[in-house]
Structure formats: structure tokens, C-alpha cells
Amino acid sequence: MDAFLDSILRGLITYRIGIFILLGLGILIYLRKFLNSLTEWKKSVFGLERNLAQRKVVSASTGLALLILLLIGEFLLVIILGPQIPLPANEAERNFDPFATQTATLIEQGDEDGITPSAPTVGTESLSSNCIEGILEITSPEDGGTVSGTVEIIGSVNVEDFGSYKYEYSSAGAVNWVTIAAGNQLRLDENLGFWYTSELPPGAYLLQLVPLNNAGEELQPCIIRVDVIPEE
């Protein structure tokens, strides 16, 4: 059921332009019907004729009001829920994203036992992570934790001169950030959005929260590392 509702929401957001056009045309059509029926009602003299004209006015006004409510609902859905519903991983990778950051490669480091790992590890020096409690942080999932399926991302974005934020993921190998979603509201240890990991290969991933100032400039991100495991 959740997957069905999710697919409906994605469809309403993905095809928003066509939906807006159809609703706009419907509003124009019913507005014309309403004005014509209102004119007819004003000109009617006899009781039966006036009753029929009144029914047309009520029918046209009801349809017009319904279409306006649908238009408002679609607008609110796109504005409020749109940033919280990212594309699936395979679609996000195929689409160009104007917020995508440049590709960086992490430097391989040996662990404490002197064994060089097969994949590079995360280091704040190489990626300039800047997590600050209550200012810029990801509190869930936890750094070093495991995730699967649909992941709710909770954290804080409370930087000065705030403009917006985005959150991205990358494999922990050669880093190539893929934007998941974005938002334009300040957050304080609350929901930032969701990350759908079902289609990602299991393994180590980086998750970064990137704030942007009111000039659209990216500030230092907060980066954590998580392990994606198969969904049970």
C-alpha cells in the first residue's frame, strides 16, 4: 500500500506541468460555463426556466470550485512534498542535476592493523566535513551505522544566511555525488527527507548534507559514512 501511494505521489510531482495545464484548461471551461449560466439565470423570468438556470449555476460553480481546490492541492504537493520525495537511485543517476558536485577521489589509508582496505575510507581532511551539533548535522542515520530500504534522514540545517540545503550520496570508493533531494526550510533535528536505498548495491556509502547560503553558494557539508545492507 505504501509503495502504491508513493508511486501516485511521484506521478503527481513528475507530471506536474501537464496536470497544471489540464487543471487550468478545466478551470477556464467551467468559468465560462459559470458566467454563461449566471447570465442565463439573471435573464430568466419564468419559474421553471429560472430553476433550470439556477441548477446550471450550481453545477458550474461546484465544478469550478473543485478544480480550483485540485489546483491548490497540486501546487502545495509540489512545493511542500516535492523536495522530500527523491527520484529512485537508478533514475537519479541518469538525470543531469544542476546541484551535482564535482567528483573527488578519496585517498586510501591503511587501518590500525596495517592492512590497506580495498575501498578508500572517509576522512574529514579529504572531504572537508563540517558537522556541528544543532547547526549542521545528520543525527539519523548514525555515522558508521547500517541502513536499508527507505531511510528517513533526520538532522539540522541552521546556518547563517540560509538559502536552502540538499543531501547527496556516493559510494565510498571514487566519490561521485548524486543529489537525492533538496529543501528550503531551516531544520532543527527534524526530518530532512528520505533516501531510497532498495536499488543500491550493498556496501559502504557516503551521505552528505550540503547547506547553501542565500546567494546560492555551497557551504562546507556534513558527511557521514553508512553501510547499505539488503532489505529484509
SULBEL-V818865 format. One record per backbone hydrogen bond with DSSP energy under -0.5 kcal/mol. CO is the residue of the C=O (numbers start at 1). NH is the residue of the N-H. E is the energy in kcal/mol with one decimal. If there is no record, write none. Layout:
# SULBEL-V818865
co->CO nh->NH e->E
co->CO nh->NH e->E
This chain:
# SULBEL-V818865
co->1 nh->5 e->-2.5
co->2 nh->6 e->-2.5
co->3 nh->7 e->-2.2
co->4 nh->8 e->-1.9
co->5 nh->9 e->-2.5
co->6 nh->10 e->-2.4
co->7 nh->11 e->-2.1
co->8 nh->12 e->-2.4
co->9 nh->13 e->-1.9
co->10 nh->14 e->-3.2
co->11 nh->15 e->-2.4
co->13 nh->16 e->-1.2
co->15 nh->19 e->-2.1
co->16 nh->20 e->-2.8
co->17 nh->21 e->-2.2
co->18 nh->22 e->-2.5
co->19 nh->23 e->-2.7
co->20 nh->24 e->-2.4
co->21 nh->25 e->-2.5
co->22 nh->26 e->-2.5
co->23 nh->27 e->-2.4
co->24 nh->28 e->-2.1
co->25 nh->29 e->-2.4
co->26 nh->30 e->-2.6
co->27 nh->31 e->-2.2
co->28 nh->32 e->-2.0
co->29 nh->33 e->-2.1
co->30 nh->34 e->-2.6
co->31 nh->35 e->-2.4
co->32 nh->36 e->-2.5
co->33 nh->37 e->-2.8
co->34 nh->38 e->-2.3
co->35 nh->39 e->-2.2
co->36 nh->40 e->-2.4
co->37 nh->41 e->-2.3
co->38 nh->42 e->-2.0
co->39 nh->43 e->-1.8
co->40 nh->44 e->-1.3
co->46 nh->50 e->-2.6
co->47 nh->51 e->-2.3
co->48 nh->52 e->-2.2
co->49 nh->53 e->-2.1
co->50 nh->54 e->-2.2
co->51 nh->55 e->-2.1
co->52 nh->56 e->-1.8
co->53 nh->57 e->-2.0
co->54 nh->58 e->-2.4
co->55 nh->59 e->-2.7
co->56 nh->60 e->-2.6
co->57 nh->61 e->-2.5
co->58 nh->62 e->-2.3
co->59 nh->63 e->-2.2
co->60 nh->64 e->-2.3
co->61 nh->65 e->-2.5
co->62 nh->66 e->-2.3
co->63 nh->67 e->-2.2
co->64 nh->68 e->-2.1
co->65 nh->69 e->-2.3
co->66 nh->70 e->-2.3
co->67 nh->71 e->-2.3
co->68 nh->72 e->-2.4
co->69 nh->73 e->-2.6
co->70 nh->74 e->-2.6
co->71 nh->75 e->-2.2
co->72 nh->76 e->-2.6
co->73 nh->77 e->-2.3
co->74 nh->78 e->-2.3
co->75 nh->79 e->-2.4
co->76 nh->80 e->-2.9
co->76 nh->81 e->-0.7
co->77 nh->81 e->-1.1
co->77 nh->82 e->-1.3
co->81 nh->84 e->-0.9
co->81 nh->85 e->-0.7
co->82 nh->85 e->-1.2
co->84 nh->86 e->-0.7
co->84 nh->194 e->-0.6
co->88 nh->92 e->-2.7
co->89 nh->93 e->-1.8
co->90 nh->94 e->-0.7
co->91 nh->95 e->-1.3
co->97 nh->100 e->-1.9
co->104 nh->175 e->-1.1
co->109 nh->117 e->-0.7
co->111 nh->114 e->-2.0
co->114 nh->116 e->-0.5
co->115 nh->111 e->-2.0
co->115 nh->117 e->-0.6
co->123 nh->127 e->-1.7
co->124 nh->128 e->-1.8
co->130 nh->132 e->-0.5
co->132 nh->135 e->-2.0
co->132 nh->136 e->-2.6
co->135 nh->158 e->-3.5
co->136 nh->132 e->-2.9
co->137 nh->139 e->-0.6
co->137 nh->156 e->-2.3
co->140 nh->154 e->-2.9
co->142 nh->145 e->-2.4
co->145 nh->227 e->-2.4
co->147 nh->229 e->-2.7
co->149 nh->151 e->-0.6
co->149 nh->197 e->-2.6
co->150 nh->152 e->-0.6
co->151 nh->153 e->-0.5
co->151 nh->195 e->-2.4
co->152 nh->154 e->-0.6
co->153 nh->192 e->-3.5
co->153 nh->193 e->-1.1
co->154 nh->139 e->-1.8
co->154 nh->140 e->-1.9
co->155 nh->190 e->-2.3
co->156 nh->137 e->-1.8
co->157 nh->187 e->-1.8
co->159 nh->162 e->-0.7
co->161 nh->214 e->-1.8
co->164 nh->163 e->-0.5
co->164 nh->212 e->-3.0
co->165 nh->183 e->-2.5
co->166 nh->210 e->-3.1
co->167 nh->180 e->-2.6
co->167 nh->181 e->-1.1
co->168 nh->208 e->-2.4
co->169 nh->178 e->-2.5
co->170 nh->206 e->-3.5
co->173 nh->106 e->-0.7
co->173 nh->175 e->-0.7
co->175 nh->104 e->-1.4
co->178 nh->169 e->-2.1
co->180 nh->87 e->-0.6
co->181 nh->167 e->-2.1
co->183 nh->165 e->-2.6
co->187 nh->157 e->-2.2
co->190 nh->155 e->-2.2
co->193 nh->153 e->-2.7
co->195 nh->151 e->-3.1
co->195 nh->197 e->-0.8
co->197 nh->200 e->-1.7
co->203 nh->228 e->-3.0
co->204 nh->172 e->-1.9
co->205 nh->226 e->-2.6
co->206 nh->170 e->-1.8
co->207 nh->224 e->-2.6
co->208 nh->168 e->-2.4
co->208 nh->210 e->-0.6
co->209 nh->211 e->-0.6
co->209 nh->222 e->-2.2
co->210 nh->166 e->-2.1
co->211 nh->219 e->-2.9
co->212 nh->163 e->-2.6
co->212 nh->164 e->-1.8
co->213 nh->216 e->-2.3
co->217 nh->213 e->-2.4
co->221 nh->130 e->-2.9
co->221 nh->223 e->-0.5
co->222 nh->209 e->-2.7
co->224 nh->207 e->-2.6
co->225 nh->144 e->-4.1
co->226 nh->205 e->-3.2
co->226 nh->228 e->-0.5
co->227 nh->147 e->-2.4
co->227 nh->229 e->-0.5
co->228 nh->203 e->-1.9
